[in-house]
Amino acid sequence: MTELLAIALGILLAYALYIAVQCTRHDPNGESHLLAAASLPTWTYVFAASGIAVSALGIPDHLRLLSFYGFQRNQLVLGLIIVALTGTLFQRRLTIAARIVGARTVGELFGVYYQSTTIRLYLLLLTFLFAVPFAAAALTEAGMLLSATTGHLPVVPSIAAIAIFLFLFSAIGGWRAVIYVTAAFSALLLVLMIFISGFSAAVFDQLAVLSRSGTTQPGGILTDAIPGVIQLVRGVGKEAPQGGLWTTAAAASFAIAAIGIVLSPGFGFLGLTTRTRRGFAFSQVWILAALAAGTLLFLGPIIGAEMVASASSAPTSPGDTSFGPLTGRLARADELVAICLVVMLIVSLLITVGFFTASGASIFTTELVDRYFVPGMIGSERRLAARIALAAICFTATLLACFLPITTAIVSSTTLSLSAQLLPAFLGVCWLRWISRSAVIAGLIVGSLLVIFTEPPGLVLFDRLFVELPWGRWPLTIHSAAWGLPFNLAACLIVSLWTRNDVEHRHRDQLHDIYLRDDWIAFGGRAARGAKWSLPLLWSFFALGPGAILGNTFFSRPIFIDKDASLGVPSLWVWQAIFWIAGVLLVWWLAYRVRLSIVDVSSVRTRTLAGRQWSAGGSLQPKWIEVSLARLARRENIAR
Amino acid sequence: MSDPEMRALDRHSLAMTIWLCCGFVAAACFSYGFGAGGILFVAWGFSVILAGFIAHIIVNAVYDAYFTSRELALGLIAYAVALVSFGLALLLSHDFARRQFLPVSLGLIIVPAVVIFYMIVHFGVRRTFESFDVIRRFSRSNRSAS
């Protein structure tokens, strides 16, 4: 099987290198290496955006947890609808705003809108977290998967091989090649997931997901029911919740963490470098909410259940679950099918690592090197700078993945939650003019602190330095993102009350006045406006919030009759399916009918806002950096 | 990068993506079909290839382009390799000939039939025939050389 796996991965490598070479052949001067000339085709955004959103949640982890927790974990897939809704809310306005001020990255846009270096630095910190620890965690997992499948290849060389593969094609082809390959891998991930599930249904005697209904895992884990609205436990590592971790509070708060993907600097960079913006609505509605969420919702449990059915004994903890037994069972039917499963898992991790390292390199080059260190670089110099940045990121991520996997996992656990704390900043730029710089910074500080102290980094650090904290990870089964965001929003609101009429409001008003003039969105009358904010809330309440608990028995023990109904599938799965359909309709309504994701840039002029205060992409080399660099260059010349 | 170059690159990458996805699934279907899977999976393998071809045609239509000469050459080579492999397998394995002759030969007939059907729809009968009329092309090139 090792040889077959090598051939399969070799095909992926050949494909990626071929695309990279094609891209660089058409761009000999390196003009579009960094930003792809802001002209990525629509189809790449359509596939890549959805693939990144799904892969960043961790497909292997999701399937493993699905095999242990069953349908209560499946509830989290509905969070992808929230991700799509968040994209619907911000992508259009972000594109318009970037066009108006001539920003190339989200950091530049926020920096120039809020006139804040702190917010820029926060975004750069997030870029680093996504590019290094987050990517390193995925790299570790990919290496371990490769090592486990081959059986004799150690983990460190596996990680190094994957990292070299990713670095090569990213460095050769630049941002355009990375997105082409990410889009292709996303499509492959989707196709292989459908194929593996279909193959299992056709070849195995009976689908385990159907025979597993009503069973309870060791440890009292309910596999086809949500274990309550909330559980008053101290958190993971301190006290185990009864019946499983994934209460409705956990599912809803996990969805809040998932929006961190859409709000991440890398994802924003992808949107800003896409050519025509027709793909936004299509990607959000049909690919992410409909196809990706639907595939995971219906096929994920099938693969998860087959993993348990293939194992010799039932897992007693999430750590006991692995892909080994299922791979072995598929290999007994046909080795190439087993390879398809492994390729599917590895590809999902490659998407995460490849996208976040490459976007990190591009953002660092644009926002740090081009702005502060070497202003006014030409195409080939910028390409060299991007390659050096990529090499540094890949090298650091590989070192972390190889030698500090636990530390990496601890640090990367905060990434999505910290990214979700940017919600008020996005609301300010896109919709609410009264959100001020001070309000955003205050909210970020409060929210980030709460995130850190409900995740392992804060807990471990505090325990080691001072005293043991009385709570663990995700207290009350609420994800850290949801611990941070309400307090973040509250702090933001309170500070905005005092600062809404500050001297900067005229500056912020300029952008919002252009929205009103050139990018007016007709929300309709009072009733229509009410429907637009209340329907998503109502959907969230029943699909992910406390109302989802009704799904445990709603279809198996209907409240209208005394008898139990025999559906053949768990009631919760039917509930999830119904709210998935409702969610797709909701995203469609907002994206297409309300036109929240339909971008028409014909009425918006580029760089409408000019002047020193609105100079987004300009270089701003401080004197001390200029002097230090000049001194270094002089020493180098003397040494020669 | 000029706009036509960019469009050509976009189209080519999308076509490659389609074949990457279809290639993996078709290979797995054939592998299982030639083993324990039987006729059904072989048929699925050919169906996936045809689906890939149809998707490629749609991409061509969207980008207002036709198959490039490299793509045509690659397709012809792949088909020729499949034919030769099929012939060798028939000669070398009696079991393969007994179990797989009908489904594979049907598949290998259907694939070019679909291609020719597409060409007739796209070009018309005369131009399709001219595409395969090697003798006339050969004699024309001889005449122009002399």
Chai-1 contact restraints between the chains, C-beta under 6 A:
chainA,res_idxA,chainB,res_idxB,connection_type,confidence,min_distance_angstrom,max_distance_angstrom,comment,restraint_id
A,Y15,B,L20,contact,1.0,0.0,6.0,A-B,restraint_1
A,I19,B,S13,contact,1.0,0.0,6.0,A-B,restraint_2
A,H26,B,M1,contact,1.0,0.0,6.0,A-B,restraint_3
A,H26,B,E5,contact,1.0,0.0,6.0,A-B,restraint_4
A,H26,B,L9,contact,1.0,0.0,6.0,A-B,restraint_5
A,D27,B,M1,contact,1.0,0.0,6.0,A-B,restraint_6
A,P41,B,D10,contact,1.0,0.0,6.0,A-B,restraint_7
A,W43,B,L14,contact,1.0,0.0,6.0,A-B,restraint_8
A,Y180,B,S13,contact,1.0,0.0,6.0,A-B,restraint_9
A,A184,B,T17,contact,1.0,0.0,6.0,A-B,restraint_10
A,A184,B,L20,contact,1.0,0.0,6.0,A-B,restraint_11
A,A187,B,T17,contact,1.0,0.0,6.0,A-B,restraint_12
A,A187,B,C21,contact,1.0,0.0,6.0,A-B,restraint_13
A,L188,B,L20,contact,1.0,0.0,6.0,A-B,restraint_14
A,L188,B,C21,contact,1.0,0.0,6.0,A-B,restraint_15
A,V191,B,C21,contact,1.0,0.0,6.0,A-B,restraint_16
A,F195,B,V25,contact,1.0,0.0,6.0,A-B,restraint_17
A,D334,B,S31,contact,1.0,0.0,6.0,A-B,restraint_18
A,D334,B,Y32,contact,1.0,0.0,6.0,A-B,restraint_19
A,D334,B,G35,contact,1.0,0.0,6.0,A-B,restraint_20
A,L336,B,A28,contact,1.0,0.0,6.0,A-B,restraint_21
A,L336,B,S31,contact,1.0,0.0,6.0,A-B,restraint_22
A,V337,B,A28,contact,1.0,0.0,6.0,A-B,restraint_23
A,V337,B,Y32,contact,1.0,0.0,6.0,A-B,restraint_24
A,C340,B,A28,contact,1.0,0.0,6.0,A-B,restraint_25
